[in-house]
Amino acid sequence: MIAEQKKTAYVDVAEVCEDWNVSRSKGYAIIKQLSEQMKKENPKLLVMSGKINRIYYEEVCMKRNYENS
């Protein structure tokens, strides 16, 4: 039986860099752009510098749908 990796609520720059095969500076730029987009969609959200909400990241970048889960 394969143990399932526990995923955190936020995606950090290391994971973004691995997913997109980019440098750390480009990873931070992607996170910043996604954070701004997320904040524009819902101004009441809190965003963390250098991290992005995992559900938002996977829905927008990885095209995963969590609504019907």
For each residue, the residues with C-beta under 8 A, 3 or more apart:
1:
2:
3:
4:
5:
6:
7: 54
8: 11 12 54
9: 53 54
10: 48 51 52 53 54
11: 8 15 16 31 51 52 53 54 57
12: 8 15 16 50 51
13: 16 17 24 27 28 31 50 51
14: 17 18 27
15: 11 12 18 19
16: 11 12 13 19 20 22 27 30 31 52 57
17: 13 14 20 21 22 23 24 26 27
18: 14 15 21
19: 15 16 61 62
20: 16 17 26 27 30
21: 17 18
22: 16 17 26 27 30
23: 17 26 27
24: 13 17 27 28
25: 28 29
26: 17 20 22 23 29 30
27: 13 14 16 17 20 22 23 24 30 31
28: 13 24 25 31 32 50
29: 25 26 32 33
30: 16 20 22 26 27 33 34
31: 11 13 16 27 28 34 35 50 51 52
32: 28 29 35 36
33: 29 30 36 37
34: 30 31 37 38 52 56 57 60 61
35: 31 32 38 39 47 52
36: 32 33 39 40
37: 33 34 40 41 60
38: 34 35 41 42 45 47 52 53 56
39: 35 36 42 43 45 47
40: 36 37 43
41: 37 38
42: 38 39 45
43: 39 40
44:
45: 38 39 42
46:
47: 35 38 39 52
48: 10 51 52
49:
50: 12 13 28 31
51: 10 11 12 13 31 48
52: 10 11 16 31 34 35 38 47 48 56 57
53: 9 10 11 38 56 57
54: 7 8 9 10 11 57 58
55: 58 59 66
56: 34 38 52 53 59 60
57: 11 16 34 52 53 54 60 61 62
58: 54 55 61 62 64 66
59: 55 56 62 63 64 65 66
60: 34 37 56 57
61: 19 34 57 58
62: 19 57 58 59
63: 59
64: 58 59
65: 59 68 69
66: 55 58 59 69
67:
68: 65
69: 65 66
